[in-house]
Amino acid sequence: MSEQLPPEVIARLREIDAAISPRQAQQSWALLTPYHEKAGYAAPRIARDLRYGEHPRHRLDVHTSVSDTVVSDTADGRTADGEPAAGLAPVIVFVHGGGFVGGDKHTPGTPRYDLVGAWAVRHGWVGVTMTHRLAPEFRWPAGARDVAAAVAWLRANIAGYGGDPERVIVAGNSAGAVHVAGYVAGHGGGRLDGVRGAALLSGIYEARAARPGDPEHAYFGPDPGPETASLPGLLRSPVPLLFSVAERDGPAFHAAAASLVSAWVAQHAAMPPLVWVEGHNHMSTIGSLTVDEAALGVALARFIDRHTANVARGSLAPLTPG
């Protein structure tokens, strides 16, 4: 049976102001952190601060189980004969948010965002959490380029950590979803080789004119052109996509989801794969993984399993070898 937060916790999450703010983050994590501490939010093995580029923020963490070992003769996941190595696990890469101007893959002493790596390991995958460059120093399309660079690093190196470079799922939340969407849409200039799917969680796919002080202004500038929109590229993406919007997301994210649905139906005559994250807000969506699996985790795990050809799992496995 999937893990679930008590109804009173969901009720308190619904009472938090939907506007994104430090107060929303503080209140949301105050509610969720005790449950992550009880469940365990760190994978048994974490390789910290591996460099995927030259900038100081070009860092990623690889989360694995104790039993994970190097299972291939070469870094790209193939044997000396050029065949795919056996025993490599799917890889889930998580790109954090932070309004384009903040955030990190790891905040010591908190579940952010080691919990994603632990969640991946529970499902038998390799988890990767990455940090990217920030606006206003680095503007569009720097985030998409960083995702592309991280994926390229994984193609070359992740087999050494037990991960399959041919079965990578890229996920992002908030600004991270914008960066992943830009990467999938081709704004990052990187290849999609080995990427089997992308999950875009509470993202915005068409930049709007923004005022100074708005997060979008820092990354896209005051008057972003149509070339900054990822939606056209997403509509014709060769990579399977999963979208989500939280019940208590702000109006801009609901508007983005509505625009996505309209465009998708016009293009494909069908609804997009869209998850309604019941009871959660912009900050707690990712925090729902492990501790409130029905909200997002079940659908996300099903998506990953389907597109990496894994057998679907009905419940979470322990973090330590059984």
N, C-alpha and C positions, 0 to 999 in steps of 0.2 A: 504494500500500500504506500502511495506517495506521501512524503512528508507535507505537513500543512500547518500554517500558523493558526493559533487560537483565534476565534471570531473576535474577541475583544481587541486583539492586536490589529487586525484588519480594520476594525471600527476606528481605532485611534489613528491609523494611517490615513483613513478617509477624512479625518477631521483636520489634518495638516493642510495649510494653505497650498493651493496648487501652484502658486508662483514660485519659480526657481529662485532660491536664495540660500545663503549660508544657514539660516534658521531652518529651512526645510531639510537641508542635508543633515544638520545636527539632530533634529527631532527624529528623522527617519532612521538614521543609523543607531540612535539611542534605543529605538524599539527593536531593531533587528540584530544588533551585535550580540546580545546575550544568547540568542538562538544559534548564531554561528559559532560562538565560543563553545557551546554545548555539543554541537555537531562536529566541530573541528574544521577550521577553515584553511589549514595549510596542508599541502600534499606532503607525503613522506620525504620527497627529495625535490629541492628547488635549486636550480643553477641560476644564480643571480647575475644581473647586469652584463649579459653577453652583448657584445658590440655588433650591431648590424650596419653601422655607418660611422661617419667621421664626427658628427656633432655629438656633444656630451649627452644629449637626450636620445640619441640613437642607441637605446638599451632595451633588452628584453629578458624576461625570466622564462625558463623552461621548467614545467612542473611534471614530475613523473612519480611512479610508484617505486618502492624500494627494489623491486625485482627487475626494473627496467635496466637493460644492458645494451651495449652496442651489438647489433644483430646483423650488420652488413659489413662487407669487405671494403666498401667505398662510401664516401660521405653522402653521395646522392641516392643512397638506398638500393643500390644494385650490387649484385655479386660480381666477382672478377670476370664472369662469363657474360655480364651485361644483362642478366635476368633480375627481375624484382626480388628483393630479399624477403624471406618469409618472416613472419612474426612482428612486422612493423604495425604500429597502431595509428589510427586516424589522429589528426592534429586539429585542435581548435584554438584559433588565435583571437585574443580579445584586445580591442582598441578602446581605451578609456575616453570619457568625455571630460568636460571642464570648461565649457563655454569658449573653446578655442584658445583661451589664454591661461589655462591652468590644468591641474590634474597630473596624476602619475599612475604608473602601473602598480605601485606598492607604497602603502603608508604604514610604516612599522607600528606594530601593536594594534592594528585594526584589521578587519576582514578585507579592506579595499586594496587591491583586487585579487589577492591570493585566493579568495573564495572561488573565483572562476577556474583557476587552475586545479583546486581541490575537487570542484564539481566535475571537471573533465576526467580527472584520475578515477573518481568513483565510477564513472561510466566506462572505464577501460581505455580511455584516450590519453594522449599527451596534451597538456595544456600549455599555452604560451600567452603571456601578458606582455604588452609592449608599450613603451613610452614614445611620444612623438614631439616634434618641434612645435613651438607655440607662436601665436600671433601676439602683438602686431609685428614682431620682428620677421616672422615667416608667414606670408599670406598665401592665399589660394594660388596654386594647387599643392602647397608644401605637404599638407596632411596626406593626400592621396599618394604623393611620391614616397612618403615615409612608409606607408603601408606596403607599397610595391617593393621598397628596399628590404623590408622585413621579410616579406614572402620570398624574395630572392635569396635571402640568407637561409631561410628554412629549406629551400630547395637544395642548397649546397650542404647543409649541416645537420638537419633535424634527424636524419637516420642514425647519427651517432648517439642520439638520446632515445632511440626506440621509436621515433615517429616516422610515418610514411610520407615522403614528400609528394607522392601522387594522390594523397587523400587529405587535403587541407580545407578546412572551413574557416572563413574569416568573419568575425562578428564585431560589431561596434555599437556603442550606446551614445546617444546624444551627439556631441561633436564627433565622437568616434564613429558613429553611424554615417555622418556626413563624409568623413574621410574614407571609410570603406566604400560608400556609394560612389565617390569620386574615382576611387581605384577601379572598381568594377566598370564604371562608365568610360574608362580610358584616360582620365585626366592625369593619372600618375605616371603614364608612360611605361608602366611595367607590364609584364606578361601575366597571363592567367593560368599558365601551365600548372597542373596539379591542384588548382583550386576547384573544389567540387561543389561549393555553395557559399553563400554569403547571407548573414543575418543582420538586418538593419533595425536596430531597436531604438524607438523614439527618435527618429531622424527627420531632417528637413531636406528636401530634394530639389528645391528651387529657391535660390537666394533672393531676398527682397531688399529693397532700398532700406538702409539702416541709418539710425542717428548715431552721432558720436557717443560712445559709452555702451552701445549695444554690442553684444558678442559678435554678431554678424558683421558689424562695421569693422571690427578689428581684423577679421580674417578675409572678408570679401571686399572690403572697401565700401565707400558710401553709396555707390551706384553700380552694383554688379551687373555685368552683361549676361546675355543668354548663354554664353559659352560656359558659365560657371554652374549651370543647372545639370544635375546628374540624372534627372528623371528621363530625358530622352534616351540616354544610354542604358538605363535600367530596363526600360520597356523592351529593348532588343537584346538584352543580356544573354549570352550563351551559358552563363552560370546560373543555376537555380537560386532563387531568392526567397527569403522569409522576412516579413516585416512585422513590427509590433508597435502598438501605441498603448500607453497606460491609461487606465480609467481616470486617474487624477493628473495626467499630463496637462500642461497649459494649452490655451487655445491655439497657439501657433502649431503645435504638434498634431492636434486634432484636424486642423485645416490642412496640414501636409498629408495626413492619412486620407482625408477626403479627396484631395487632388490626385493622390496616387490611385485611389479606387476608380475615380472617374476616367483618368487617362488609361489605366490598365484595362478597364472594361471596353473602352473605345478601341484599344489596340488588339486585345485578345478575346473579346466577347466572353469574358469570364472574370470572376473576382480574383484579386491577387491573394497569395497566401499571407493572411494578416491575422496576427494574434492580438486579442483584446486582453490586456494584462489586468485582470479584475482586482480591484481593491488597492492597487498600487499607484504610486506617484512617479515623477520623473527620476527621483533619486533611488527609490526602493525597487525599481524594476530589476536591476541586476542583483540587488540584495535578496531578491526572492529565491534565487537559485539555491537549492539544497533545503532551505527551511520552509518554502512554500511552493513546492514543485508544480502544483496544478496551475499556478498563475502563468508561468512562462517555461519552466524547465521541462515539462512533459512534451510540449510542442517543439521546443528547441532540440531536445534529445532525439525525438522522432525524426526531425528534419536532418540532423547530423547522421543518424543511423541509416536513413533511407538513401542519402546521397554519398555515403562512404561504404555502402554495401555491408553494414554491420547488422547483426541480429538485434532486433529491438529489445530493450530491457524494460521490465516492469517496475523495477525498484533500484535504489542506489546501493552500490556495493561498499563495504568498509574501505577506509583509506589504507589500512595496513593489510599485508597478505594474510589470507585466511588459511 
